Amino acid sequence: MDSQNTLEIIVDEIENILNDIFLSGFHSVPDSLINRIEQQFKVCKDIGMSKAAQLLAGLRDELNKRKNSFEYNSETVADFFTKIEFYIENFRNY
């Protein structure tokens, strides 16, 4: 498997995660989905996709605030969501 194919698989999984978040809604993201975000964060970090890792970490952290504190802000989640969408679109157009 070549590196471009590997990157496409990773970006496809990130896109699937965003689709699942969209379907569940920002206020009801299940723990299993947050775990998938964590897995993709680690993959991106390990292979040097630092911007993707940074965005996924921010999204994960904000979604975790929903269940761990009163500081949850859906606007911040939406901001990370749209930045990741933009990242994916730029990847696909490259």
DRENDRENVEX-965737 format. One line per 3 residues: number of its first residue (from 1); their letters; for each residue x, y, z of N, C-alpha, C. Coordinates in steps of 0.001 Angstrom, whole numbers. Atoms other than C-alpha are relative to their C-alpha. Layout:
BEGIN
NUM	a	X Y Z X Y Z X Y Z; ... $
***
This chain:
BEGIN
1	mds	849 -1173 0 0 0 0 898 1241 0; -831 -1195 70 1475 3371 -993 -464 1053 998; 285 -1001 -1030 1578 6429 1226 -1232 838 -335 $
4	qnt	1185 -774 377 -1069 8331 -771 -1271 -768 343; 1159 830 -328 -3502 5437 -358 -228 -35 1512; 98 -6 -1461 -2752 5320 3375 -611 1308 491 $
7	lei	549 -1302 -387 -3448 9046 3703 -1479 100 -351; 1407 -29 393 -6711 8655 1799 -862 -810 961; 740 826 -962 -7810 5885 4168 -190 752 1315 $
10	ivd	76 -771 -1245 -7027 8075 7186 -1004 1139 -138; 910 -1127 216 -8848 11078 5742 -1437 -496 -176; 1344 592 118 -11814 8857 4791 -587 -305 1374 $
13	eie	490 320 -1346 -12071 7689 8405 -346 1271 770; 306 -1274 -656 -11914 11264 9687 -1314 560 -547; 1245 -471 606 -14657 12195 7232 -1196 -811 508 $
16	nil	1069 838 -556 -16760 9246 8448 -347 415 1424; 229 -474 -1368 -16315 10476 12018 -833 1279 -20; 764 -1245 85 -17545 13935 11038 -1440 -256 -427 $
19	ndi	1366 353 410 -20544 12414 9275 -795 -556 1178; 677 573 -1169 -21372 10448 12424 -315 1070 1046; 264 -1109 -922 -21044 13589 14560 -1188 807 -505 $
22	fls	1103 -752 593 -23347 15417 12172 -1334 -701 242; 1238 764 -187 -25924 12633 12421 -438 -60 1461; 352 104 -1417 -25749 12396 16215 -324 1358 610 $
25	gfh	156 -1336 -565 -25644 16143 16847 1106 287 1000; -1115 -383 -869 -23043 18065 18833 -268 -277 1475; 329 180 -1415 -24905 17558 22107 -186 -1456 405 $
28	svp	246 1409 -348 -25246 13781 21908 987 -952 -671; -1037 843 604 -21967 12386 20580 322 -1141 967; -265 1133 -900 -21515 8857 21995 1493 -167 297 $
31	dsl	-1391 240 -398 -18344 7816 23815 765 -795 -1048; -681 798 1025 -17566 5302 21072 525 883 -1125; -439 -924 1039 -17296 8166 18601 1181 843 480 $
34	inr	-1142 -725 -571 -15008 10122 20904 1231 -904 13; -1117 954 59 -12851 6981 21111 565 -105 -1412; -477 27 1386 -12675 6896 17301 794 1259 -330 $
37	ieq	-752 -1242 184 -11565 10537 17318 1382 -150 617; -1276 221 -690 -8851 9608 19829 913 -905 -820; -805 910 820 -7682 6728 17626 572 718 -1213 $
40	qfk	-489 -713 1184 -7441 8944 14552 986 1098 385; -971 -970 -507 -5682 11632 16593 1370 -657 130; -1270 706 -195 -3003 9089 17526 636 -382 -1329 $
43	vck	-522 368 1322 -2660 7861 13942 603 1228 -682; -486 -1223 645 -2309 11406 12614 1279 504 657; -1189 -444 -731 188 12320 15306 1196 -880 -338 $
46	dig	-1090 947 260 2255 9179 14653 588 131 -1397; -523 -70 1367 2547 9736 10902 354 1422 -434; -440 -1359 299 3200 13472 11069 -1065 925 -569 $
49	msk	1087 -890 422 -198 14892 10157 -352 888 1192; 99 -753 -1248 261 17442 12919 -1215 924 45; 1171 -888 -3 -2473 19889 11859 -1279 -799 219 $
52	aaq	1175 856 -201 -5051 17095 11603 -58 -476 1445; -49 458 -1392 -3922 15765 14987 -422 1116 946; 349 -1144 -841 -4214 19232 16519 -1509 266 -39 $
55	lla	1437 -251 132 -7737 19724 15163 -825 -1102 652; 722 1118 -617 -8872 16253 16245 91 62 1522; -161 -125 -1454 -7454 16816 19740 -921 1087 546 $
58	glr	893 -1071 -427 -9350 20089 20009 -1456 -428 -12; 1370 503 93 -12570 18461 18844 -290 -984 1124; 154 998 -1070 -12091 15552 21257 -140 681 1358 $
61	del	11 -679 -1298 -11362 17862 24184 -1303 769 221; 1255 -747 -134 -14387 20060 23503 -1186 -933 200; 1103 952 -177 -16703 17066 23149 40 -640 1384 $
64	nkr	-110 551 -1354 -15359 15659 26422 -501 976 1058; 511 -990 -950 -16282 18925 28158 -1501 -159 208; 1453 174 -73 -19916 18090 27424 -391 -865 1181 $
67	kns	364 912 -1088 -19857 15304 29982 790 250 1280; -879 -176 -1156 -17147 16558 32343 -47 1386 631; 12 -1339 -588 -17853 20240 32935 -1173 804 -556 $
70	fey	1034 -907 480 -20206 23146 32425 554 969 -1036; -649 -903 942 -17766 24812 30014 -222 -399 -1454; 242 469 1365 -19078 22964 26948 -604 1119 -836 $
73	nse	476 -1037 897 -19598 25304 24021 -155 -605 -1392; 230 624 1306 -21202 23937 20867 565 843 -1141; -612 -842 1035 -19877 26932 18890 1463 -371 -205 $
76	tva	-1398 423 111 -16325 25820 19649 87 -1341 -710; 44 1296 687 -17199 22282 18560 -248 225 -1486; 303 -295 1402 -18692 23673 15349 1212 596 -704 $
79	dff	-1209 -589 574 -15502 25673 14778 1019 -1087 -356; -917 1109 296 -13312 22562 15053 -547 -866 -1134; 653 816 1026 -15803 20624 12919 236 602 -1386 $
82	tki	-157 -638 1309 -15662 23162 10081 1464 85 -418; -1433 -18 342 -11869 23452 10266 463 -1367 -496; -356 1349 458 -11562 19681 9917 -607 -252 -1377 $
85	efy	616 108 1327 -14012 19763 6984 851 719 -1044; -853 -777 899 -11832 22446 5372 1305 -745 -274; -1226 793 137 -8731 20323 5994 -227 -1155 -978 $
88	ien	319 1134 873 -10393 17336 4303 -178 475 -1442; 223 -517 1351 -11517 19424 1341 1321 381 -666; -1311 -349 560 -8006 20793 854 801 -1243 -354 $
91	frn	-694 1256 294 -6587 17276 1033 -531 -598 -1300; 628 613 1181 -9049 16029 -1589 306 786 -1280; -257 -836 1174 -8322 18960 -3921 1477 107 -355 $
94	y	-1444 -114 234 -4548 18603 -3698 466 -923 -1068 $
***
